[in-house]
Amino acid sequence: MTSSDLRERFEASLMPNYGVPPIALTLGRGCEVYDADGRQYLDLIAGIAVSSLGHGHPALVKAVAHQAATLAHTSNLFVHEREVQLAERLIGLLGGDAKVFFTNSGTEANEAALKLVKRAAGPGRHYFVAAERGFHGRSSGSLALTGKDSIREPFGPFGMDVRFVPHGDLEALTEAVDEHCVAVFLEPTQGEAGVVPAPEGYLAGVRALCDRTGAAFVLDEIQSGIGRTGEWFAHQGEAVRPDVLTLAKGLGGGLPIGACVGFGRFADAFHKGDHGSTFGGNPVACAAALAVIETIETEGLLAHTKVMGDLLAEQIEGIDHPLLAGQRGSGLWRALRLTAPHAAHVQEQAAVRGFLINAVSPDTLRIAPPLVITPEQIGVFIEALPTVLDAAEAAATKEQ
């Protein structure tokens, strides 16, 4: 079965919301993947910051295979050990008084957070505040909080009062939040907007504002959590704790799992029957997440992520090319900034040369490789990048 065959079958049988992806992958090993025609690629996007341990990591394979053979599913009607172990492990990493609700995805984690803060809100609180260009998911509640008009507006109205402020603007946030606000939903770094960090001290300012007004502080770490920035959770680097934390992506290392963590009074805000999920906390997904956490710890991948992220940033900054404006981000979560809106061409030309990166905006590409990437693999990409940029400029010129 060739890539062309698979793409034709995809187009004929799947809904067109993704278009037809240009590459059909069939195999992954470490940081490398292969398409249906046998071509090899260095995976620098990791399934959108999901495949923390790369592809086929022995610890993940062993954990998933063993759990699937032991007990694959229970529903929420029964307790099973892996779910309890994972909740305890996350609470241990986060510290403090917390409880966990497991979901299947990031958008579901944010839906759970939305209901949780509504349940905990006092009388007179009726609106939410979120950031422009923020992304919290595609289901209705999460989409209502997503500050991207192009994907939100076709599906409104949402029945929620959500007020948007510029990302990282503490003054604008302060003007928007008062004693009638239910919660502030934010990302520490906006991933889908192009890996855009908030200014230093911003999260601490948000925490202080929410403390003054009584609004809940919900932090979406779906992309940044579980080691992506070189910390277990990005907010720990600023010594700030939210009221509610949402996780997904890298938590399962490729298996679908999300989590909504409530701290303090938010740990017990749900009443029996308030929320649920048939598959949330699935034994196989929880076993995968436990393997991811254990491997990050035993292999020293937090420190490795910081070192590799610094190396990647330094080498990008060392490239002198008219199309390259620089980079931003932290750990192994970086954005290539361009001087012209040619990101789609850069993504295409990188793939032609065996590198998978992601154009998230016309002038920005996201790089989020597996946390196990090596200096040698980074070096191969950096060596090829000027040629990729040259080819992208040529393709853009030809298109004009």
C-alpha positions as CSV (number, residue, x, y, z in Angstrom):
1,M,0.0,0.0,0.0
2,T,1.6,3.3,-1.1
3,S,1.2,6.7,0.4
4,S,-0.9,7.7,-2.7
5,D,-3.2,4.7,-2.2
6,L,-3.7,5.5,1.5
7,R,-4.4,9.2,0.8
8,E,-7.0,8.3,-1.8
9,R,-8.7,6.0,0.6
10,F,-8.5,8.6,3.3
11,E,-10.2,11.2,1.1
12,A,-12.9,8.7,0.1
13,S,-13.8,7.6,3.6
14,L,-13.0,10.3,6.2
15,M,-14.7,13.7,6.7
16,P,-12.9,16.6,5.0
17,N,-12.1,18.7,8.1
18,Y,-8.4,17.8,7.9
19,G,-8.1,18.0,4.2
20,V,-5.9,15.2,3.0
21,P,-2.6,15.0,5.0
22,P,0.4,15.0,2.6
23,I,2.2,12.1,4.3
24,A,1.0,8.6,5.2
25,L,3.0,7.3,8.2
26,T,3.3,3.6,8.9
27,L,6.2,3.1,11.3
28,G,8.0,4.9,14.1
29,R,11.3,4.2,15.9
30,G,12.6,6.6,18.4
31,C,12.6,10.1,16.8
32,E,12.3,8.7,13.3
33,V,9.2,7.8,11.4
34,Y,8.6,6.2,8.0
35,D,6.0,6.7,5.4
36,A,4.1,4.0,3.3
37,D,6.7,4.4,0.6
38,G,9.6,3.7,3.0
39,R,10.9,7.2,3.3
40,Q,12.5,8.2,6.6
41,Y,11.8,11.4,8.5
42,L,13.1,13.0,11.7
43,D,10.0,13.7,13.7
44,L,10.3,17.2,15.1
45,I,6.6,17.6,16.0
46,A,5.9,14.3,17.9
47,G,2.3,14.2,17.1
48,I,1.8,17.8,18.3
49,A,3.9,17.5,21.5
50,V,2.4,14.1,22.3
51,S,5.0,11.4,21.8
52,S,7.2,12.3,24.7
53,L,9.3,9.2,24.6
54,G,9.4,9.0,20.8
55,H,8.0,6.0,19.0
56,G,8.2,2.4,20.2
57,H,9.9,3.1,23.5
58,P,10.4,-0.2,25.3
59,A,8.9,1.0,28.6
60,L,5.8,2.3,26.9
61,V,5.4,-0.8,24.8
62,K,5.8,-3.1,27.8
63,A,3.4,-1.2,30.0
64,V,0.6,-1.0,27.3
65,A,1.0,-4.6,26.2
66,H,0.9,-5.9,29.8
67,Q,-2.1,-3.8,30.8
68,A,-4.0,-4.7,27.6
69,A,-3.5,-8.3,28.4
70,T,-4.4,-7.9,32.0
71,L,-7.4,-5.5,32.2
72,A,-8.1,-3.2,29.3
73,H,-11.3,-1.4,30.4
74,T,-13.5,-1.1,33.5
75,S,-15.7,2.1,32.9
76,N,-16.1,4.5,35.9
77,L,-18.3,2.0,37.7
78,F,-15.3,0.2,39.2
79,V,-11.9,1.2,40.8
80,H,-8.7,-0.1,39.2
81,E,-5.1,0.3,40.4
82,R,-3.6,2.1,37.5
83,E,-6.0,5.0,37.7
84,V,-5.3,5.4,41.4
85,Q,-1.6,5.1,40.9
86,L,-1.5,7.8,38.2
87,A,-3.6,10.2,40.2
88,E,-1.3,9.7,43.2
89,R,1.7,10.2,41.0
90,L,0.4,13.4,39.5
91,I,-0.5,14.8,42.9
92,G,3.0,13.9,44.1
93,L,4.6,15.8,41.2
94,L,2.3,18.8,41.7
95,G,2.4,18.9,45.5
96,G,-0.3,20.2,47.8
97,D,-4.0,19.4,48.3
98,A,-5.3,18.1,45.0
99,K,-7.6,15.6,43.3
100,V,-7.7,14.4,39.7
101,F,-10.4,13.7,37.1
102,F,-9.2,11.7,34.1
103,T,-10.5,12.4,30.5
104,N,-9.6,11.1,27.0
105,S,-8.2,14.4,25.6
106,G,-7.3,18.0,26.3
107,T,-10.6,19.5,25.2
108,E,-12.4,17.2,27.6
109,A,-10.1,18.2,30.4
110,N,-11.0,21.8,29.8
111,E,-14.7,20.9,29.6
112,A,-14.3,19.3,33.0
113,A,-12.5,22.4,34.3
114,L,-15.3,24.6,33.0
115,K,-17.9,22.6,34.9
116,L,-15.7,22.4,38.0
117,V,-15.3,26.2,38.3
118,K,-19.0,26.8,37.6
119,R,-19.8,24.3,40.4
120,A,-17.4,26.1,42.8
121,A,-18.4,29.6,41.9
122,G,-20.3,31.7,44.4
123,P,-23.5,33.6,43.7
124,G,-23.2,36.6,41.3
125,R,-20.4,35.2,39.2
126,H,-21.4,34.8,35.6
127,Y,-18.6,35.4,33.1
128,F,-15.2,34.1,32.1
129,V,-12.0,35.7,30.8
130,A,-9.6,34.1,28.4
131,A,-6.8,35.3,26.1
132,E,-7.0,36.4,22.5
133,R,-5.4,33.7,20.2
134,G,-5.6,31.2,23.0
135,F,-6.6,27.6,22.2
136,H,-8.4,25.3,24.6
137,G,-10.1,22.8,22.3
138,R,-12.8,22.1,19.8
139,S,-15.8,21.0,21.8
140,S,-18.4,23.7,22.6
141,G,-17.3,24.8,26.1
142,S,-13.6,24.7,25.2
143,L,-14.2,26.4,21.9
144,A,-16.1,29.2,23.7
145,L,-12.9,29.9,25.6
146,T,-10.7,29.7,22.5
147,G,-9.7,33.2,21.3
148,K,-9.4,32.4,17.6
149,D,-12.3,33.9,15.7
150,S,-11.8,31.7,12.6
151,I,-12.6,28.5,14.4
152,R,-15.0,29.8,17.1
153,E,-17.4,32.0,15.3
154,P,-18.9,29.5,12.8
155,F,-20.2,27.4,15.7
156,G,-21.6,30.1,18.1
157,P,-23.5,31.2,20.0
158,F,-22.2,29.3,23.0
159,G,-24.5,30.4,25.8
160,M,-21.5,31.7,27.8
161,D,-20.2,35.2,28.5
162,V,-16.5,35.0,27.6
163,R,-14.4,38.2,27.5
164,F,-11.1,38.1,25.7
165,V,-8.0,40.1,26.5
166,P,-4.5,40.2,24.9
167,H,-2.2,37.4,25.9
168,G,0.3,38.5,28.6
169,D,-1.3,41.9,29.2
170,L,-1.8,42.0,32.9
171,E,-3.3,45.5,32.8
172,A,-6.0,44.5,30.4
173,L,-6.7,41.3,32.4
174,T,-7.0,43.4,35.6
175,E,-9.6,45.6,34.0
176,A,-11.5,42.6,32.8
177,V,-11.7,40.6,36.1
178,D,-13.8,41.5,39.0
179,E,-16.0,39.8,41.7
180,H,-18.4,38.7,39.0
181,C,-15.9,36.6,37.1
182,V,-16.1,32.9,37.4
183,A,-12.7,32.0,36.2
184,V,-9.7,33.1,34.1
185,F,-8.6,30.4,31.5
186,L,-5.0,30.8,30.2
187,E,-2.1,29.0,28.8
188,P,1.4,29.7,30.2
189,T,2.6,29.8,26.6
190,Q,0.2,29.9,23.7
191,G,1.0,26.8,21.6
192,E,-1.4,27.1,18.7
193,A,-0.7,30.8,18.3
194,G,3.0,30.0,17.6
195,V,4.6,29.1,21.0
196,V,4.2,32.6,22.4
197,P,5.3,32.8,26.0
198,A,3.7,35.2,28.5
199,P,6.0,37.9,29.9
200,E,8.1,37.0,33.0
201,G,6.0,37.5,36.1
202,Y,2.7,37.3,34.3
203,L,1.5,34.1,35.9
204,A,2.3,35.5,39.4
205,G,0.3,38.6,38.5
206,V,-2.7,36.4,37.4
207,R,-2.5,34.5,40.6
208,A,-2.5,37.6,42.7
209,L,-5.4,39.1,40.7
210,C,-7.5,35.9,41.1
211,D,-6.8,35.9,44.8
212,R,-8.0,39.5,45.1
213,T,-11.2,39.0,43.1
214,G,-12.0,35.4,44.0
215,A,-12.0,34.3,40.4
216,A,-10.7,30.8,39.7
217,F,-7.3,30.6,37.9
218,V,-7.5,27.7,35.4
219,L,-4.1,27.0,33.7
220,D,-4.2,25.0,30.5
221,E,-0.9,23.0,30.3
222,I,-2.1,20.5,27.8
223,Q,0.9,21.3,25.5
224,S,3.4,22.6,28.1
225,G,2.9,19.9,30.8
226,I,4.8,16.7,31.5
227,G,8.3,17.9,30.8
228,R,7.9,19.7,27.5
229,T,9.5,22.9,28.9
230,G,12.1,21.1,31.0
231,E,9.9,21.3,34.1
232,W,7.2,18.8,35.0
233,F,4.8,21.7,34.6
234,A,5.6,25.1,33.2
235,H,4.0,27.0,36.1
236,Q,6.5,25.4,38.5
237,G,9.2,27.4,36.8
238,E,7.5,30.5,38.1
239,A,6.6,29.1,41.6
240,V,2.9,29.7,40.9
241,R,0.0,27.3,41.5
242,P,-3.3,27.6,39.7
243,D,-6.7,26.5,41.2
244,V,-7.3,24.1,38.3
245,L,-4.8,22.5,35.9
246,T,-5.5,20.7,32.7
247,L,-3.2,18.2,31.1
248,A,-3.2,15.9,28.1
249,K,-0.9,15.4,25.0
250,G,2.5,14.3,26.4
251,L,0.9,12.7,29.5
252,G,0.1,9.5,27.6
253,G,3.1,9.4,25.3
254,G,0.8,8.6,22.3
255,L,-2.2,7.0,24.2
256,P,-5.3,9.2,24.5
257,I,-5.5,10.6,28.1
258,G,-6.2,14.0,29.7
259,A,-6.5,15.2,33.3
260,C,-8.3,17.9,35.2
261,V,-6.6,18.6,38.5
262,G,-8.3,20.7,41.2
263,F,-6.4,22.2,44.1
264,G,-7.7,23.3,47.5
265,R,-11.5,23.8,47.5
266,F,-11.6,22.9,43.8
267,A,-10.4,19.3,44.6
268,D,-13.9,18.5,46.1
269,A,-16.1,20.9,44.2
270,F,-17.8,18.2,42.1
271,H,-20.7,16.4,43.7
272,K,-21.5,12.8,43.0
273,G,-22.9,12.5,39.5
274,D,-21.8,16.0,38.4
275,H,-19.5,14.7,35.7
276,G,-18.3,11.5,34.2
277,S,-16.5,9.7,31.3
278,T,-16.9,6.1,30.1
279,F,-13.3,5.9,28.9
280,G,-11.6,8.5,31.1
281,G,-9.0,6.8,33.4
282,N,-8.9,3.8,31.1
283,P,-6.4,1.2,32.5
284,V,-4.3,1.0,29.3
285,A,-4.0,4.8,29.0
286,C,-3.2,5.2,32.7
287,A,-0.5,2.5,32.4
288,A,1.0,4.4,29.5
289,A,1.0,7.6,31.4
290,L,2.7,5.9,34.4
291,A,5.4,4.6,32.0
292,V,5.9,8.1,30.6
293,I,6.4,9.7,34.0
294,E,8.6,6.9,35.2
295,T,10.8,7.0,32.1
296,I,11.1,10.8,32.2
297,E,12.3,10.5,35.8
298,T,14.6,7.5,35.5
299,E,16.2,8.7,32.2
300,G,16.7,12.2,33.4
301,L,14.7,13.7,30.6
302,L,13.8,16.9,32.3
303,A,17.4,18.0,32.5
304,H,18.0,16.5,29.0
305,T,15.0,18.6,27.6
306,K,16.6,21.8,29.0
307,V,20.0,21.0,27.5
308,M,18.6,20.0,24.1
309,G,16.2,22.9,24.1
310,D,19.1,25.4,24.7
311,L,21.2,23.7,22.1
312,L,18.4,23.9,19.5
313,A,17.7,27.5,20.3
314,E,21.4,28.4,20.2
315,Q,22.0,26.7,16.9
316,I,18.9,28.3,15.3
317,E,20.0,31.7,16.4
318,G,23.4,31.0,14.9
319,I,21.9,30.7,11.4
320,D,22.1,33.8,9.2
321,H,19.4,33.6,6.6
322,P,17.1,36.3,5.2
323,L,14.0,34.2,5.8
324,L,14.8,33.4,9.4
325,A,14.0,36.0,12.1
326,G,14.9,33.8,15.1
327,Q,13.2,31.5,17.6
328,R,11.3,31.6,20.8
329,G,10.0,29.2,23.4
330,S,11.4,27.0,26.1
331,G,12.7,23.5,26.5
332,L,11.9,21.3,23.5
333,W,9.0,23.6,22.6
334,R,10.2,26.1,20.1
335,A,8.9,28.3,17.3
336,L,10.9,29.2,14.2
337,R,10.0,32.8,13.3
338,L,10.1,33.9,9.7
339,T,10.5,37.3,8.1
340,A,7.8,36.5,5.5
341,P,4.6,34.4,5.4
342,H,6.2,31.3,4.0
343,A,5.7,28.8,6.8
344,A,3.7,26.4,4.7
345,H,6.5,26.3,2.1
346,V,9.1,25.7,4.8
347,Q,7.1,22.8,6.2
348,E,6.7,21.3,2.8
349,Q,10.4,21.7,1.9
350,A,11.5,20.3,5.3
351,A,9.4,17.2,4.6
352,V,10.9,16.8,1.2
353,R,14.3,16.6,2.9
354,G,13.2,14.3,5.7
355,F,12.1,16.6,8.5
356,L,8.6,16.9,10.0
357,I,7.8,20.4,11.4
358,N,4.5,22.2,11.8
359,A,3.4,25.5,10.3
360,V,1.1,27.0,12.9
361,S,0.8,30.5,11.4
362,P,1.9,32.1,8.1
363,D,5.2,33.2,9.6
364,T,5.8,30.6,12.4
365,L,6.7,27.0,12.5
366,R,6.4,24.8,15.7
367,I,9.2,22.4,16.7
368,A,8.3,20.0,19.5
369,P,10.3,16.8,19.1
370,P,10.3,13.8,21.4
371,L,12.1,14.5,24.7
372,V,14.6,11.8,23.8
373,I,16.0,13.6,20.8
374,T,19.8,13.6,20.6
375,P,22.4,16.4,19.9
376,E,23.3,14.5,16.7
377,Q,19.7,14.6,15.5
378,I,19.4,18.3,16.2
379,G,22.6,18.8,14.4
380,V,21.4,17.1,11.3
381,F,18.3,19.3,11.2
382,I,20.3,22.5,11.8
383,E,22.7,21.6,9.0
384,A,19.8,21.1,6.6
385,L,17.8,24.2,7.7
386,P,19.5,26.8,5.4
387,T,18.8,24.6,2.4
388,V,15.2,24.2,3.5
389,L,14.8,27.9,3.8
390,D,16.4,28.5,0.4
391,A,14.0,26.1,-1.2
392,A,11.0,27.6,0.6
393,E,11.9,31.1,-0.7
394,A,12.2,29.7,-4.2
395,A,8.9,27.9,-4.0
396,A,7.2,31.1,-2.7
397,T,8.7,33.2,-5.5
398,K,7.6,30.7,-8.1
399,E,4.0,30.8,-6.7
400,Q,3.8,34.6,-6.9
